[in-house]
Amino acid sequence: MDPAESTVEAGAVKSAGGTGSAREFEVCPVDQLPPGGHVIRQAGNRQLGVFNVDGEYYALPNICPHQTGPACQGKYLVGAVRAGEDTDWIPEWIFDGQVMVCPWHGLEYHVPTGKCLAFPNISLRRYHVFVRDDMIMVRL
Amino acid sequence: MNVDREAAEQILLSQVLGLAVAGPLAVVDTEAAIFVVLAEDQQDWLVRFEKDGQFPAAEWAHHMVDVYNDRLRRGDTGDRWQARPPGMHLDG
């Protein structure tokens, strides 16, 4: 099954309370977010993209610093091509399955780090994601 | 207006419009980096722009905030900016 096809529904997540100023939100059951998949969820006053990259979960804000487009809403996780002096300018494929592409203008982000590939000075915030009772949770 | 109700309405509006954040953004300038934050809680950041070398961090941050806050004021869903076909969107 195409993991992107299994996670197309964007919806609000349910607050699970939390302690202090931190707030926790349910994302979805773990079996609804297989490796390579991602979902868009409302967490309080913001949208998040929540990703499963090779079994690790990540959450990033769904906003692109370029023109404020929905950065996490590209359908697929892809990789990227790079070339440099260290590769004798021969292109190489990197970050396979770890890169999201903003659907507005194509700016690419490395999901595990939140870094923009074209402009490494730009980083999206990474929110803490964890699993509780087979439910994927995110903490703001 | 009740603050909780106002916040709930902002969230609902942002969901209806498909906007990423319910409320305006702001810029916070620190020694090492510039942050785009939620205006209502400036500890709550979304994007970090490193001040390093020639990178125009302040220009990027202020541009992002100006664009987003203007979209929020105008209720701009951004549909006209989509450069890729709907099928390439997660909810397409």
Interface residues (C-beta under 8 A of the other chain):
Chain A: A4 T7 V8 E9 A10 A12 H38 V39 I40 Q42 G44 N45 R46 Q47 P61 N62 I63 P65 H66 Q67 T68 G69 P70 C72 Q73 G74 K75 P103 W104 H105 G106 F119 P120 N121 I122 S123 L124 R125 L140
Chain B: A7 Q10 I11 S14 Q15 G18 L19 A20 V21 A22 G23 V36 L38 E40 D44 W45 L46 V47 R48 F49 E50 D52 F55 A57 W60 A61 M64 V67 Y68 R71 G78 W81 Q82 A83 R84 G87 M88 H89 L90 D91 G92
